[in-house]
């Protein structure tokens, strides 16, 4: 039996993947200093958090208002 994955679940998977791959890419960048790496990692996490909150609002909260 084939298990179907819903569209909102795909969004969460993509969000986690962006965090993991983004932070790994920043860690492996030899040009950035430690402070710049920390700033980039915090930026990735913060923007992804905002994106996930927006995604949650669009697919869960907005449907309840109608």
MOVENWO-V990281 format. One record per pair of residues at least 12 apart in sequence whose ideal C-beta (glycine too) atoms are under 6 Angstrom apart, sorted by the first residue. I is the first residue (numbers start at 1). J is the second residue. If there is no record, write none. Layout:
I&J ; I&J
This chain:
8&59 ; 11&55 ; 15&48 ; 15&52 ; 18&48 ; 19&48 ; 22&44 ; 23&41 ; 26&40 ; 26&41
